[in-house]
Amino acid sequence: MTLRRVLSLSAASAALLPMAVAAAPASQAAPAADLPTCSDLDTAHGQYHSNTFVGRTFGIPRSITPGTDWTTYTATLTNASAKQLKSFALTAELGSYVYNEGERDLSPYGDLEYWDTSRHVWKTLRRADGKAGGTVPGPTTLEPRASVHVQLRFRVHEDLPLDQTYDAFTGIVGTSVDHYRDTDCSVHGNADGSFAPHKG
C-alpha cells in the first residue's frame, strides 16, 4: 500500500509521545481491503472530507547507513473526525516509491518490527512476497479524538544496491469502513516519515 505523505508530520524527538501500542485485541485482516475508497466515490461531488486521520512520527532520521543498528521510532494516528471509526485496522510499512521502470523497491532489503506491549518483545513484520510490513495489533474501533501509538524499529541490509536513489519511507497505515452515498467504502490515513539510505 502506498503511503500518502500529506498526513505526515515528523519531529526530531520521540519523547513527546508514549512509546507503546494502545492495549487492545489484535485486529483481523481489514474488511475494508476489497471496498472502494470513499474518496474514489466522491470524485464528481467533492463533499467527502478525507481529513479523518491525523498522523505523526517521531524519531525517523533523514538518512541512514545500511547495515547499521536498528532505528527506533514512534508513530501515532488520531481519529480527527466526530464519529467512531469502525472496522479499524493497522498495518506498518517499510519501502520506497518506485517512479521509473527498472527501479527497485527498498522493502525486501529491510527489516521492520513492532513492540508487542503484552509480551514485551519485538515482533517481525514480513509479507508473503518478502517485503517488510504487515498487520499490527490494535483496536477494532477508534473513538473521536482517540489515538493509537505504535513503537517500531527498522534497519536496511548492507547488501542494498546503492546504484539508484531511494525515496524511502516507513510508518503505519490506519483503515476503517464508512458509509457514503449509499455505499460502504474505506477510509485510509497514515503516519510515516521519509529517509534516504547512503554509504557510511
C-alpha positions as CSV (number, residue, x, y, z in Angstrom):
1,M,0.0,0.0,0.0
2,T,1.4,3.4,-0.9
3,L,1.6,5.8,2.0
4,R,0.5,9.4,1.5
5,R,2.9,11.9,3.0
6,V,0.4,14.7,3.1
7,L,-0.8,13.5,6.5
8,S,2.6,13.0,7.9
9,L,4.4,15.3,10.4
10,S,7.9,14.5,11.6
11,A,9.8,15.7,14.7
12,A,13.3,15.1,16.0
13,S,12.4,13.6,19.4
14,A,10.3,10.6,20.3
15,A,10.0,11.8,23.9
16,L,6.7,13.7,23.3
17,L,4.6,10.5,22.8
18,P,4.1,7.3,24.8
19,M,6.3,4.5,23.4
20,A,3.7,1.8,23.2
21,V,0.8,0.3,21.3
22,A,-2.5,1.0,23.0
23,A,-3.6,-2.2,24.7
24,A,-6.3,-3.8,22.6
25,P,-7.1,-7.1,20.9
26,A,-5.4,-7.8,17.6
27,S,-7.2,-6.7,14.5
28,Q,-8.1,-9.2,11.9
29,A,-7.4,-8.6,8.2
30,A,-9.1,-5.3,7.3
31,P,-12.5,-5.9,5.9
32,A,-12.0,-2.6,4.0
33,A,-9.4,-4.2,1.7
34,D,-11.9,-5.0,-1.0
35,L,-14.0,-1.9,-0.8
36,P,-13.7,1.2,-2.9
37,T,-12.3,4.2,-1.1
38,C,-14.7,6.9,0.0
39,S,-12.6,9.5,-1.9
40,D,-12.9,7.5,-5.1
41,L,-16.7,7.5,-4.7
42,D,-16.5,11.3,-4.3
43,T,-14.6,12.4,-7.5
44,A,-17.6,14.1,-9.0
45,H,-19.1,15.7,-5.9
46,G,-16.2,17.0,-3.7
47,Q,-18.3,16.5,-0.5
48,Y,-16.4,13.7,1.3
49,H,-13.7,15.0,3.6
50,S,-10.5,13.0,3.7
51,N,-9.3,14.5,7.0
52,T,-10.4,11.6,9.1
53,F,-6.9,10.9,10.4
54,V,-4.0,13.0,11.6
55,G,-0.7,11.2,11.7
56,R,2.7,12.0,13.2
57,T,6.1,10.2,13.5
58,F,8.9,10.9,15.9
59,G,12.5,9.6,15.6
60,I,12.9,8.8,11.8
61,P,16.2,10.3,10.7
62,R,16.6,12.0,7.3
63,S,19.3,9.4,6.3
64,I,20.6,6.0,7.5
65,T,23.5,3.9,6.7
66,P,22.6,0.3,5.5
67,G,24.0,-2.4,7.8
68,T,23.9,-0.3,10.9
69,D,21.9,-0.8,14.1
70,W,18.1,-0.6,14.4
71,T,16.4,2.8,14.2
72,T,13.6,3.0,16.7
73,Y,10.7,5.5,16.2
74,T,7.1,6.2,17.3
75,A,4.1,6.6,15.1
76,T,0.7,7.9,16.3
77,L,-2.6,8.1,14.4
78,T,-5.5,10.1,15.7
79,N,-9.2,10.0,14.8
80,A,-9.8,13.6,13.9
81,S,-13.4,13.1,12.9
82,A,-16.5,13.5,15.0
83,K,-17.6,9.9,14.7
84,Q,-16.4,6.5,15.9
85,L,-14.3,4.6,13.3
86,K,-15.5,1.1,12.8
87,S,-13.6,-2.0,11.4
88,F,-10.4,-0.1,12.3
89,A,-7.2,-1.9,11.4
90,L,-3.5,-1.0,11.5
91,T,-0.6,-2.0,9.2
92,A,3.0,-1.0,9.1
93,E,5.2,-0.4,6.1
94,L,8.8,0.0,5.1
95,G,9.7,0.6,1.5
96,S,10.4,3.2,-1.2
97,Y,8.5,4.8,-4.0
98,V,9.2,3.4,-7.5
99,Y,8.8,6.1,-10.1
100,N,10.5,4.6,-13.2
101,E,10.8,1.3,-14.9
102,G,13.9,-0.6,-13.7
103,E,13.9,1.0,-10.2
104,R,13.8,-1.4,-7.2
105,D,11.8,-1.2,-4.0
106,L,13.9,-1.0,-0.8
107,S,11.4,-3.1,1.1
108,P,12.9,-6.6,0.5
109,Y,16.2,-5.3,1.7
110,G,14.9,-4.1,5.1
111,D,13.5,-5.4,8.4
112,L,10.6,-3.9,10.3
113,E,9.4,-4.8,13.8
114,Y,6.9,-3.5,16.3
115,W,7.0,-3.6,20.1
116,D,4.5,-6.1,21.5
117,T,3.4,-4.4,24.7
118,S,1.7,-7.5,26.1
119,R,4.7,-9.9,25.7
120,H,7.4,-7.2,25.9
121,V,9.2,-8.4,22.8
122,W,9.9,-7.1,19.3
123,K,7.9,-8.9,16.6
124,T,8.9,-9.1,12.9
125,L,6.6,-7.9,10.1
126,R,7.2,-9.6,6.8
127,R,4.7,-10.2,4.0
128,A,4.5,-13.4,1.9
129,D,6.2,-11.6,-1.0
130,G,9.2,-10.9,1.1
131,K,8.5,-7.2,1.6
132,A,8.9,-5.7,5.1
133,G,5.4,-4.8,6.6
134,G,2.2,-6.3,7.8
135,T,-0.7,-6.1,10.3
136,V,-0.1,-4.6,13.7
137,P,-2.3,-5.4,16.7
138,G,-4.7,-2.6,17.6
139,P,-8.2,-1.6,18.5
140,T,-11.1,-2.5,16.1
141,T,-12.8,0.8,16.8
142,L,-11.4,4.3,17.4
143,E,-13.4,6.9,19.2
144,P,-13.4,10.6,18.2
145,R,-10.1,12.3,19.2
146,A,-8.7,8.9,20.3
147,S,-5.2,7.9,19.2
148,V,-3.1,4.8,18.8
149,H,0.6,4.9,19.4
150,V,3.0,2.3,18.0
151,Q,6.7,1.8,18.7
152,L,8.6,0.4,15.7
153,R,12.1,-0.2,14.6
154,F,13.7,-0.7,11.2
155,R,17.0,-1.4,9.5
156,V,18.2,-1.7,5.9
157,H,20.5,-4.5,4.9
158,E,24.1,-3.9,4.0
159,D,23.6,-5.6,0.6
160,L,21.1,-2.9,-0.6
161,P,22.4,-1.9,-4.0
162,L,23.2,1.9,-4.0
163,D,23.2,2.3,-7.7
164,Q,20.0,4.3,-7.6
165,T,18.4,7.0,-5.4
166,Y,15.8,5.6,-2.9
167,D,12.8,7.8,-1.9
168,A,12.2,5.6,1.2
169,F,9.6,5.7,3.9
170,T,8.3,3.8,7.0
171,G,5.3,4.2,9.2
172,I,1.8,3.0,9.9
173,V,-1.5,3.0,7.9
174,G,-4.9,3.1,9.6
175,T,-8.0,1.8,7.7
176,S,-11.7,1.9,8.6
177,V,-15.1,1.4,7.0
178,D,-17.5,4.3,6.4
179,H,-20.8,4.6,4.6
180,Y,-21.1,7.3,1.9
181,R,-23.6,7.9,-0.9
182,D,-25.4,4.6,0.0
183,T,-22.2,2.6,-0.4
184,D,-19.8,1.0,2.1
185,C,-16.3,2.4,1.5
186,S,-12.9,2.5,3.1
187,V,-11.0,5.4,4.7
188,H,-7.2,5.4,5.0
189,G,-4.8,7.6,6.9
190,N,-1.1,7.3,7.6
191,A,1.7,8.4,9.9
192,D,5.0,8.0,8.1
193,G,8.4,9.6,7.6
194,S,10.9,9.7,4.8
195,F,14.6,8.8,4.8
196,A,17.4,8.1,2.4
197,P,20.0,5.4,2.6
198,H,23.6,6.4,2.0
199,K,27.0,4.9,2.2
200,G,28.7,5.0,5.6
